[in-house]
Amino acid sequence: MTRGLTTAVKNALAGTPSFCHLVYLGFSTPVRKTDNAFDLTSSIEGSSNTYNADGTLIGIGNVPESNAPIKNSIDIMFSGVDQSLISTCLNNDVLGTDCKIWRGVISSGALIADPFLLFHGNLADFAIDDNGSNASLGFTITNHFGNFEKVNGRTTSDTSQQRYFLNDKGMEFSALNVRDIKWGRA
């Protein structure tokens, strides 16, 4: 997959650069993090933004690539996160939030302009592990093909039936025998 790397990035890659990630989570108050040793400022989103190097971004999963239009996901892991980020995830509808991950090239202690977009997708899932002394937060980001497999409409569940027909018990046990329901003629 061609990335359209700038000349400055290509020149930096010819040397011995180091790399970093810039992560954008499009919550109501956007979160910008980096796994670099120091804060980075970049204008990749159109205006100058600071990506915090607070040590909480500890891992980004392997980036899947394919020449076919299929659903791909990537995992992002945070550790030692503050309660405000966990509270944002628990108290808001964050699933479907826009997320972007860039890979930046560091040369001579500075971020080369125009980091390249590594992954763009939506927040599909998150998991919180809080043991009282340390909290970790994991995100699964899915590309825009993730919704192609989603089937909209009603389901064969009691909850879906109650939404439209209150007190109807026709689907009360459907979860137990959903494969045995005969629709129409047998």
C-alpha positions in Angstrom: 0.0 0.0 0.0 1.5 3.3 -1.0 1.6 5.8 1.7 2.6 8.9 -0.3 5.6 9.6 2.0 7.0 13.1 1.8 10.6 13.8 0.7 11.5 14.8 4.3 10.3 11.4 5.6 12.1 9.5 2.8 15.4 11.4 3.6 15.0 10.6 7.3 14.4 6.9 6.6 17.7 6.8 4.7 19.5 7.5 8.0 18.9 5.8 11.4 15.6 7.3 12.6 13.5 6.2 15.5 9.7 5.9 15.2 6.7 6.8 17.3 2.9 6.6 17.1 0.4 9.5 17.3 -3.0 8.3 18.4 -6.2 10.4 18.1 -9.4 9.4 19.8 -12.3 11.6 18.7 -14.2 11.7 22.0 -16.3 14.8 22.8 -13.0 16.1 24.3 -10.4 14.6 21.9 -7.6 12.6 23.3 -4.2 12.7 21.7 -1.4 10.4 22.9 2.0 9.3 21.8 4.4 6.5 22.8 7.4 8.9 22.3 9.6 9.9 25.2 8.5 13.5 24.9 5.4 15.5 23.9 5.0 16.0 20.1 3.3 18.8 18.3 2.0 18.2 14.8 -0.5 19.8 12.4 -1.5 16.5 10.7 -5.2 17.1 11.6 -5.2 20.6 10.0 -4.1 22.6 13.0 -1.3 22.3 15.5 -2.1 19.8 18.2 0.0 18.4 21.0 0.2 14.6 21.5 0.9 13.8 25.2 3.8 11.5 26.1 2.5 10.7 29.5 3.6 7.0 29.3 0.1 5.6 29.2 0.2 4.5 25.6 2.0 1.2 25.9 1.1 -0.8 22.8 -0.4 -0.9 19.3 -1.2 -4.2 17.7 0.0 -5.3 14.3 -1.4 -3.3 11.5 -3.3 -5.6 9.1 -3.2 -4.8 5.4 -5.0 -6.3 2.5 -5.7 -5.6 -1.1 -9.3 -6.8 -0.6 -12.1 -4.8 1.0 -12.4 -6.7 4.3 -12.9 -5.9 7.9 -9.6 -5.2 9.7 -9.0 -4.3 13.4 -6.2 -3.1 15.5 -5.8 -3.0 19.3 -4.5 -0.1 21.3 -3.4 -0.6 25.0 -3.1 2.1 27.6 -1.8 1.4 31.2 -1.8 3.7 34.2 -4.6 5.7 32.7 -6.3 8.4 34.7 -9.9 8.1 35.8 -11.1 10.8 33.5 -10.4 8.6 30.4 -12.1 5.6 32.0 -15.0 7.8 33.1 -15.4 9.1 29.5 -15.6 5.5 28.2 -18.1 4.4 30.9 -20.4 7.4 30.9 -20.6 8.3 27.2 -21.5 6.5 24.0 -18.0 6.2 22.7 -18.5 3.2 20.4 -18.2 4.3 16.8 -15.9 7.2 17.7 -13.5 8.2 15.0 -9.9 7.0 15.7 -6.7 7.6 13.8 -3.1 6.3 14.3 -0.1 7.8 12.6 3.4 6.6 12.5 5.9 9.4 12.9 9.6 9.5 12.2 12.0 11.1 14.7 15.3 12.3 13.4 17.8 14.4 15.3 15.4 14.6 18.3 12.6 16.1 16.2 9.4 14.8 14.6 9.7 15.0 10.8 6.7 16.8 9.3 3.8 14.8 7.9 3.6 11.5 9.8 1.8 8.9 7.7 -1.6 7.6 8.5 -1.2 4.0 9.7 -4.8 3.1 10.5 -8.2 4.9 10.4 -11.3 3.5 11.8 -14.0 3.5 14.5 -13.9 2.4 18.1 -15.5 -1.0 18.1 -14.9 -2.2 21.6 -13.1 -1.3 24.8 -12.1 -3.2 28.0 -11.1 -1.8 31.4 -9.0 -3.7 33.9 -8.8 -1.9 37.2 -7.2 -3.8 40.1 -7.3 -0.9 42.5 -3.7 0.1 42.2 -3.4 0.2 38.4 -5.8 0.6 35.6 -5.4 -0.5 32.0 -7.7 0.3 29.1 -7.7 -1.5 25.8 -9.4 -0.4 22.6 -10.3 -2.3 19.4 -10.4 -0.1 16.4 -12.1 -1.4 13.3 -11.8 0.0 9.8 -14.9 1.3 7.9 -15.6 -2.1 6.4 -16.5 -3.3 9.9 -20.2 -2.2 9.4 -20.6 -4.1 6.2 -21.1 -7.3 8.2 -23.7 -5.7 10.5 -27.3 -6.8 9.9 -29.8 -4.1 10.9 -33.3 -4.7 11.9 -35.2 -6.7 14.5 -33.7 -9.8 16.2 -35.4 -12.9 17.4 -35.1 -12.0 21.1 -37.6 -11.3 23.8 -36.2 -7.8 24.2 -36.7 -6.9 20.6 -40.3 -8.3 20.7 -41.1 -6.4 23.9 -40.0 -3.1 22.3 -42.7 -3.4 19.7 -45.3 -5.6 21.4 -45.4 -5.1 25.1 -46.4 -8.2 27.2 -46.2 -10.5 24.1 -44.5 -13.7 25.3 -43.9 -15.2 21.8 -40.1 -14.8 21.9 -39.6 -15.4 25.6 -37.6 -18.6 25.1 -36.2 -17.9 21.6 -32.6 -17.6 22.9 -32.8 -21.3 23.9 -34.1 -22.7 20.6 -33.4 -20.0 17.9 -32.4 -22.7 15.4 -35.6 -24.7 15.9 -38.0 -21.9 15.1 -40.0 -22.8 12.0 -41.1 -19.7 10.0 -43.9 -20.4 7.6 -44.5 -23.9 6.3 -42.3 -26.7 7.6 
